[in-house]
């Protein structure tokens, strides 16, 4: 884990949601080892968030008071047989996880694979 991600977890993610972020990061390294993690953004008004990228950013991690939102850059193109992705934009789709017990591991693995594959086409 990068020092920037450690700081982000301590400063921006509620203790009750840190396991969600850590589980996702672990899954990213297992499912898409070619993806790298970095911090994106960071202005006076907005704090920076972790993103994973292959050639371009494929997913961003945004904590809230009620959970953690994962925003897949090209999620609108994903196969989503369980209908768990939300959003109506032209490209991105999100999924929010509020408890580690509800972490959709199988669905997330599928989304991670699709995100990495779309980015290498």
Backbone as a ProteinNet text record, in pm:
[ID]
protein_1_A
[PRIMARY]
XXXXXXXXXXXXXXXXXXXXXXXXXXXXXXXXXXXXXXXXXXXXXXXXXXXXXXXXXXXXXXXXXXXXXXXXXXXXXXXXXXXXXXXXXXXXXXXXXXXXXXXXXXXXXXXXXXXXXXXXX
[TERTIARY]
84.4	0	89.4	53.1	132.8	113.9	212.8	197.8	78.3	53.7	-59.6	-192.5	-202.2	-325.2	-342.2	-233.8	-241.2	-291.8	-240.1	-284.9	-432.1	-470.3	-609.8	-702	-664.8	-746.2	-762.3	-653.9	-657.2	-735.1	-720.1	-778.2	-916.3	-948.8	-1071.7	-1174.4	-1134.3	-1225.7	-1262.9	-1392.4	-1437.3	-1383.4	-1348.1	-1296.3	-1386.2	-1516.3	-1610	-1608.8	-1545.3	-1543.5	-1405.1	-1304	-1167.4	-1149.7	-1214.1	-1202.4	-1257.4	-1356.2	-1412.8	-1306.5	-1239.9	-1135.5	-1020.8	-979.8	-869.1	-905	-1027.7	-1071.7	-1067.7	-1114.3	-1112.2	-968.8	-880.7	-740.7	-676.3	-707.1	-655.7	-708.8	-836.8	-896.6	-839.7	-813.4	-751.9	-617.2	-535.4	-403.6	-412.7	-517.7	-536.3	-593.9	-693.4	-767.3	-701	-644.4	-581.1	-444.4	-347.9	-216.6	-145.4	-189.4	-129.2	-173.1	-278	-327.6	-241.3	-219.1	-142.5	-233.2	-199.7	-278.8	-206.1	-281.4	-226.8	-337.1	-302.3	-401	-432.7	-562.2	-605.5	-679.9	-658.9	-731.2	-663.4	-741.1	-688.6	-679.3	-780.2	-782.9	-817.9	-829.9	-868.5	-1008	-1093.2	-1231.7	-1252.2	-1175.7	-1192.9	-1063.5	-1075.9	-957.1	-929.4	-806.1	-770.1	-823.4	-847.4	-899.6	-810.5	-807.6	-729	-798.3	-718.7	-767.1	-673.1	-726.8	-645.1	-647.8	-533.5	-522.6	-442.8	-473.1	-391.6	-321.4	-392.7	-341.9	-400.1	-526	-597.6	-664.6	-721.5	-791.8	-911.8	-926	-1037.1	-1138	-1095.4	-1187.5	-1134.6	-1228.8	-1195.5	-1268	-1205.6	-1260.6	-1296.2	-1424.9	-1470.2	-1546.2	-1491.7	-1562.3	-1668.9	-1774.7	-1878	-1907.1	-2000.2	-2037.8	-2115.9	-2175.2	-2259.1	-2196.2	-2077.1	-2013.1	-1898	-1864.1	-1756.7	-1813.7	-1795.2	-1842.7	-1725.3	-1744.9	-1646.1	-1703.4	-1632.6	-1679.4	-1594.6	-1655.7	-1586.5	-1601.7	-1490	-1487.9	-1573.4	-1565.9	-1642	-1747.6	-1802.5	-1899.8	-2025.8	-2061.4	-2181.1	-2165.8	-2043.2	-2015.6	-2009	-2016.4	-1998.6	-2120.2	-2093.2	-2197.2	-2227	-2351.9	-2391.1	-2517.2	-2503.3	-2621.8	-2704.2	-2643.3	-2717.8	-2771.9	-2741.2	-2793.2	-2748.7	-2624	-2576.7	-2514.3	-2475.7	-2416.6	-2525.4	-2494.2	-2588.8	-2534.5	-2624.4	-2586.6	-2651.3	-2658.5	-2723.4	-2642.2	-2518.1	-2432.7	-2393.7	-2324.8	-2284	-2176	-2090	-1976.9	-1967	-1962.8	-1930.7	-2052	-2021.8	-2122.5	-2058.6	-2142.5	-2092.3	-2157.9	-2089.9	-2145.7	-2102.4	-2198.7	-2168.9	-2178.1	-2079.2	-2075.9	-2075.7	-2170.8	-2182.5	-2131	-2120.8	-2070.2	-1983.3	-1875.8	-1786.4	-1861.7	-1960.4	-2040.1	-2120.4	-2143.1	-2219.9	-2130.6	-2000.6	-1908	-1934.6	-1969.9	-2003.7	-1878.8	-1807.6	-1677.2	-1683.7	-1780.6	-1788.4	-1818.3	-1912.6	-1947	-1828.8	-1762.5	-1647.6	-1536.6	-1511.8	-1409.2	-1443.1	-1568.6	-1612.4	-1595.1	-1629.5	-1615.2	-1468.3	-1385	-1241.6	-1183.9	-1219.2	-1171.3	-1215.8	-1344.3	-1396.1	-1329.6	-1307.7	-1244.4	-1103.5	-1026.2	-889.6	-888.2	-977.4	-983.5	-1022.6	-1121.5	-1163.9	-1051	-971.8	-864.9	-745.3	-736.1	-623.8	-662.8	-788.3	-832.2	-782.4
-116.9	0	123.9	219.7	341.4	428.1	509.7	601.1	695.5	738.1	826.6	758.9	629	555.7	538.2	513.5	501.3	630.9	743.1	873	894.5	863.2	876.9	794.9	670.3	584.6	645.6	695.8	752.4	883.7	966.9	1100.6	1112.4	1027.2	1047.5	935.9	819.1	704.6	673.9	666.4	631.5	494.3	475.3	345.1	227.6	248	140.4	104.4	189	164	130	132.2	107.9	-32.3	-131.6	-269	-281.8	-200.3	-203.1	-158.5	-48.2	2.9	-97	-150.4	-246.8	-372.6	-419.3	-538.8	-511.6	-394.2	-359.7	-351.8	-287.3	-276	-413.4	-502.6	-639.2	-708.4	-689.5	-753.1	-695.6	-566.5	-506.9	-572.8	-593.1	-652.3	-797.4	-866.6	-1006.6	-1019.4	-938.8	-952.5	-876.3	-760.8	-678.3	-629.5	-720.7	-680.6	-576.9	-563.5	-463.6	-321.1	-305.9	-174	-117.4	11.8	80.1	178.1	203.3	294.9	427.5	536.4	670.3	757	878.8	973	1072	1104.2	1197.7	1314	1429.7	1547.9	1612.9	1684	1754.5	1902.7	1974.3	2119	2177.3	2306	2371.9	2325.9	2297	2260.7	2108.9	2029.7	1884.4	1813.7	1706.1	1629.2	1526.3	1480.5	1381.6	1244.2	1162.1	1026.9	925.7	802.5	699	654.2	631.6	575.4	462	372.5	268.6	292.9	263.7	285.3	173.5	148.5	62.3	156.7	200.9	307.4	442.2	436.5	553.3	512.2	608.8	577	488.3	379.3	287.8	286.7	325.4	327.6	425.3	498.2	590	544.8	569.4	529.4	656	670.3	789.9	752	785.5	755.3	860.2	816.2	906.8	868.7	936.1	901.8	771.2	731.5	611.6	491.3	506.2	394	438.1	353.9	382.7	363.6	463.8	456.9	427.7	329.4	293.2	337.4	425.1	479.8	424.1	340.2	278.1	368	414.2	511.4	469.6	343.9	297.2	194.1	211.8	116.6	101.2	202	191.9	81.9	44.2	-60.8	-200.2	-209.1	-336.9	-427.3	-556.4	-655.8	-655.9	-631.2	-622	-706	-839.1	-926.2	-911.9	-864.1	-850.2	-709.3	-618.8	-482.7	-403.6	-421.9	-352.8	-216.2	-190.5	-61.4	44.8	163.6	274.6	387.1	472.9	589.2	586.1	703	712	793.9	821.4	897.7	817.2	882.1	816.8	712	729.6	639.4	572.6	649.8	591.2	529.6	436.4	374.1	355.4	355.6	345.4	230.3	191	95.8	143	148.2	190.9	70	58.4	-49.4	15.8	-22.9	40.3	-46.8	-178.3	-269.7	-375.6	-412	-514.4	-646	-672.8	-795.7	-798.5	-680.9	-671.5	-648	-664.7	-642	-745.4	-700.6	-793.3	-843.7	-934.1	-977.8	-1030.7	-1115.6	-1171.9	-1065.1	-978.5	-871.6	-776.8	-740.8	-650.9	-712.1	-840.7	-907.2	-895.3	-915.1	-901.8	-760.7	-662.1	-523	-484.8	-530.7	-501.3	-561.2	-687.3	-751.5	-674.4	-635	-562.3	-426	-357.1	-224.7	-234.5	-331.2	-346.7	-387.1	-476.3	-521	-405.5	-327	-214.5	-112.3	-95.5	3.5	-42	-169.9	-218	-242.7	-221.2	-241.3	-130.7
0	0	0	-82.7	-92.2	32.5	63.6	177.6	160.1	34.8	8.2	39.7	6.6	35.9	186.7	257.3	403.3	466.4	421.2	472.6	439.9	316.3	273.6	364.5	391	477.6	616.7	671.8	806.6	813.2	710.6	716.2	653	556.8	479	488.3	535.7	537.9	682.7	709	843.4	882.3	1008.3	1051.5	1012.6	1015.3	982.1	833.5	749.8	605.2	550.9	635.7	587.7	531.7	592.6	541.7	400.1	366.3	230.8	130.2	159.9	70.5	60.9	173.9	174.3	96	108.9	33.8	-116	-155.7	-297.8	-349.8	-273.4	-315.8	-329.5	-236.3	-244.4	-369.9	-395.6	-512.8	-642.2	-644.9	-763.9	-792.5	-689	-710.5	-755	-715.1	-754.4	-895.6	-926.7	-1052.7	-1167	-1137.4	-1241.3	-1192.1	-1181.8	-1129.5	-1216.3	-1339.9	-1428	-1394.1	-1315.8	-1276.3	-1164.2	-1170.8	-1066.8	-994.1	-869.2	-787.3	-776.1	-782.3	-761.8	-702.1	-664.1	-613.3	-724.5	-738.7	-843	-779.6	-835.8	-790.9	-672.9	-600	-484.5	-512.9	-471	-484.6	-348.5	-345.2	-220.7	-176.5	-273.5	-245.4	-232.7	-305.6	-309.5	-270.6	-194.4	-159.8	-268.8	-276.4	-377.1	-336.2	-436.6	-414.4	-485.1	-434.7	-503	-632.1	-731.7	-857.1	-897.8	-976.1	-1038.6	-1187.5	-1250	-1393.7	-1458.4	-1583.9	-1668	-1765.2	-1869.3	-1955.4	-1913	-1869.4	-1818.1	-1687.5	-1617.7	-1493.7	-1525.3	-1448.8	-1473	-1358.7	-1238	-1124	-1019	-957.3	-848.1	-722.6	-608.5	-478.3	-401.5	-365.8	-295.7	-169.1	-52.1	71.5	102	168.4	217.5	361.7	422.6	559.7	565.7	453.4	453.7	385.2	328.6	260.9	174.3	79.6	-15.6	-155.7	-239.4	-377.4	-469.1	-556.1	-657.1	-791.7	-859.6	-986.1	-1099.4	-1181.1	-1294.1	-1416.4	-1469.5	-1577.9	-1696.8	-1737.8	-1854.2	-1814.3	-1695.6	-1642.7	-1725.5	-1804.3	-1888.4	-1993	-2023	-2122.3	-2060.9	-1928.6	-1860.5	-1873.3	-1872.4	-1853.8	-1703.8	-1666.9	-1526	-1504.8	-1505.3	-1499.6	-1371.7	-1263.5	-1137.6	-1117.4	-1209.4	-1203.4	-1081.7	-1040.2	-920.1	-948.1	-1072.7	-1105.6	-1116.2	-1068.9	-1070.6	-1156.4	-1200.7	-1279.1	-1415.2	-1476.5	-1606.2	-1705.9	-1673	-1762.9	-1885.6	-1976.5	-2100.2	-2078.7	-1975.4	-1959.8	-1823.6	-1717.4	-1586.8	-1517.8	-1428.3	-1342.2	-1205.5	-1103.5	-967.1	-892.2	-787.4	-692.6	-554.1	-461.7	-324.8	-232.7	-146.1	-47.1	90.3	174.2	305.4	419.5	395.9	499.3	432.9	500	445.1	426.1	509.5	495.5	365.9	307.4	183	61.3	78.7	-32.7	-141.9	-263.1	-371.5	-445	-384.1	-435.7	-578.7	-608.5	-743.7	-847.9	-817.1	-910.4	-930.2	-820	-830.2	-913.9	-896.7	-977.9	-1126	-1158.4	-1297.7	-1350	-1268.9	-1311	-1327.5	-1237	-1246.4	-1374.9	-1404.4	-1527.6	-1650.7	-1651.3	-1766.6	-1781.3	-1669.2	-1674.3	-1730.2	-1683.1	-1732.1	-1879.1	-1918.7	-2058	-2151.6	-2113.3	-2197.2	-2213.4	-2111.1	-2115.4	-2197.8	-2226.6	-2307.7	-2452.3	-2485.4	-2625	-2715.2
[MASK]
+++++++++++++++++++++++++++++++++++++++++++++++++++++++++++++++++++++++++++++++++++++++++++++++++++++++++++++++++++++++++

